[in-house]
């Protein structure tokens, strides 16, 4: 067995489709499974699906693809900036095909997550005064309330008494 330190590294052929992840700078190969996961996210665009929702779509068409494979590929796609991972406190992370920075709304009744129709304020962190030496590198905002459907249902229930 040869030691790994003595191995010569061969360059990756240009014909292989490779990308570099933003955080690790490690190459990741575009796989068939990753394409299936991305297709599932596209098919659920606008709904901010959970990883379980995406797995169900992939698994229905390709039962050989495991849950771990779907979850791992969601992480890679988010790390590469192809999709946005929306962290939801006290709930499952959601995934968004709109990968540019923007804000979200979460319904407290049904749990749906929607895009907020307002401009993103990249300079919001400039207004933060910090006495702890904390360096802000970004921000996310998740507004909570009731979606239109849940508000209507609540109003109807109140009318019925």
C-alpha positions in Angstrom: 0.0 0.0 0.0 1.5 3.3 -1.1 1.3 6.3 1.3 -1.2 8.9 0.1 1.4 11.7 0.5 3.5 10.3 -2.3 0.7 10.0 -4.8 0.8 12.4 -7.7 -2.3 14.3 -8.3 -3.6 14.2 -11.8 -5.5 17.1 -13.1 -9.2 16.7 -13.5 -10.2 16.4 -17.2 -12.1 19.4 -18.5 -14.8 17.1 -19.9 -15.9 16.2 -16.3 -18.5 18.6 -15.1 -17.2 19.9 -11.8 -18.0 22.9 -9.6 -16.4 24.3 -6.5 -18.5 24.7 -3.3 -18.4 28.2 -1.8 -17.4 27.2 1.7 -15.0 24.3 1.2 -13.6 25.0 -2.2 -13.9 21.2 -2.8 -15.0 20.0 -6.2 -18.4 18.5 -6.4 -19.5 16.4 -9.4 -23.0 17.0 -10.9 -24.7 13.7 -10.5 -27.9 12.2 -11.8 -29.3 12.1 -8.2 -28.5 15.8 -7.8 -30.3 16.6 -11.0 -33.3 14.6 -9.8 -33.3 16.6 -6.5 -33.1 19.9 -8.4 -35.9 18.8 -10.7 -38.1 18.1 -7.6 -37.3 21.5 -6.1 -38.2 23.1 -9.5 -41.5 21.2 -9.6 -42.4 22.5 -6.1 -41.3 26.1 -6.8 -43.2 28.6 -4.8 -44.2 26.2 -2.0 -40.9 26.3 -0.1 -40.8 22.5 0.4 -39.1 20.6 3.2 -36.5 18.0 2.5 -39.2 15.4 3.2 -41.5 16.9 0.6 -38.6 16.8 -1.9 -37.7 13.2 -1.0 -41.3 12.1 -1.6 -41.2 13.6 -5.1 -37.9 12.0 -6.0 -38.8 8.7 -4.3 -42.1 8.4 -6.2 -40.3 8.4 -9.6 -37.0 6.8 -8.5 -37.5 4.5 -5.5 -33.8 3.5 -5.5 -32.8 7.0 -4.4 -32.4 7.1 -0.6 -33.5 9.8 1.8 -29.8 10.4 2.8 -28.9 11.0 -0.9 -31.7 13.6 -1.2 -30.7 15.3 2.0 -27.0 15.3 1.1 -27.7 16.8 -2.3 -30.0 19.5 -0.9 -27.1 20.5 1.3 -24.7 20.6 -1.7 -27.2 22.6 -3.8 -27.6 25.1 -1.0 -23.9 25.3 -0.4 -23.3 26.0 -4.1 -25.9 28.7 -4.1 -28.3 27.0 -6.6 -31.1 26.9 -4.0 -31.7 28.7 -0.7 -32.0 26.9 2.6 -34.6 28.7 4.7 -34.1 27.9 8.4 -37.4 27.9 10.2 -37.3 28.1 14.0 -39.1 25.2 15.6 -39.7 23.6 12.2 -38.1 21.9 9.3 -35.8 23.8 7.0 -37.4 24.8 3.7 -35.8 25.1 0.3 -36.3 27.9 -2.2 -35.5 27.9 -5.9 -35.1 31.7 -5.6 -31.5 31.8 -4.3 -31.0 35.5 -4.1 -31.4 37.1 -0.7 -35.0 37.9 0.3 -37.3 37.7 3.2 -40.0 35.1 4.1 -43.4 34.9 5.8 -44.4 31.9 7.9 -48.0 31.2 8.8 -48.4 30.3 12.5 -51.5 28.2 11.8 -50.7 26.0 8.8 -46.9 26.5 8.7 -46.7 27.5 5.0 -43.7 29.6 4.1 -44.0 32.4 1.4 -41.7 35.0 -0.1 -42.2 38.4 1.3 -43.0 41.1 -1.3 -40.5 43.7 -0.2 -37.0 44.7 -1.2 -34.0 43.1 0.5 -32.0 45.6 2.6 -28.4 44.5 2.2 -27.3 47.5 4.3 -29.5 46.6 7.3 -26.5 45.4 9.2 -24.9 48.8 8.9 -27.6 50.1 11.3 -26.6 47.6 14.0 -24.5 49.0 16.8 -22.6 46.2 18.5 -20.6 46.5 21.7 -19.5 42.8 21.7 -17.1 42.9 18.7 -19.5 40.8 16.6 -19.0 41.1 12.8 -22.2 40.7 10.9 -21.8 38.9 7.6 -25.4 38.6 6.6 -29.0 38.4 7.8 -32.3 36.6 7.3 -35.7 37.7 8.4 -38.7 35.4 8.8 -42.0 37.3 9.5 -44.7 35.3 11.3 -48.5 35.8 11.1 -51.5 34.2 9.4 -51.7 33.4 5.6 -54.7 34.6 3.7 -56.3 31.1 3.8 -55.9 30.7 7.6 -57.1 34.3 8.2 -60.2 33.6 6.1 -60.9 30.3 8.0 -60.5 32.1 11.3 -62.9 34.8 10.3 -65.4 32.2 9.1 -65.1 30.3 12.4 -65.6 33.5 14.4 -68.8 34.3 12.4 -70.2 30.8 13.0 -69.5 31.4 16.6 
